[in-house]
Amino acid sequence: MMTFSFEFGSFLLAQMIGLTAENITVFIVYGLVPSMILNCLWMLVFQFIFEKIYL
C-alpha cells in the first residue's frame, strides 16, 4: 500500500508541476500494475516466512 501511495502521489505531483504530460491510464498500465503484480508475488512467495517471524 505504501508503494502505491508513493507512486500515485509522485505522479500527481509531477502532473501538477508540469514535469510529465503522461496520461493517467498510461501511468496505471505501465507504472502501478507491474508493481502491484510484483508485490502480490512477493507476498505469495514469502507469506510462510513472514507468518513464522511475525506471528
C-alpha positions in Angstrom: 0.0 0.0 0.0 2.9 2.4 0.7 4.4 1.8 -2.7 1.0 2.5 -4.3 0.6 5.7 -2.3 4.1 6.9 -3.1 3.9 6.2 -6.9 0.5 7.8 -7.2 1.5 10.8 -5.2 4.6 11.2 -7.2 2.6 11.0 -10.4 0.1 13.6 -9.2 3.0 15.9 -8.1 4.7 15.6 -11.5 1.3 16.4 -13.2 0.8 19.5 -11.1 4.3 20.9 -11.7 4.2 20.0 -15.4 7.1 17.5 -15.4 5.0 15.0 -17.3 2.3 15.0 -19.9 1.6 11.3 -19.4 -2.0 10.2 -19.3 -3.3 8.6 -16.1 -4.3 5.4 -18.0 -0.7 5.0 -19.3 0.7 5.5 -15.8 -1.7 2.9 -14.4 -0.8 0.3 -17.1 3.0 0.9 -17.1 3.6 2.0 -13.5 1.1 0.7 -11.0 0.1 -2.6 -12.4 3.6 -4.1 -12.6 4.5 -3.0 -9.1 1.2 -4.4 -7.8 1.8 -7.7 -9.5 5.3 -8.0 -8.1 4.1 -7.1 -4.6 1.4 -9.8 -4.8 4.0 -12.4 -6.0 6.4 -11.3 -3.2 3.7 -11.9 -0.6 2.7 -15.2 -2.1 6.3 -16.4 -2.1 7.3 -15.2 1.3 4.0 -15.4 3.2 5.0 -18.5 5.1 8.3 -17.0 6.3 6.5 -13.7 7.3 3.9 -15.7 9.3 6.7 -17.6 11.2 8.6 -14.4 12.0 5.7 -12.1 13.0 3.1 -14.5 14.4 
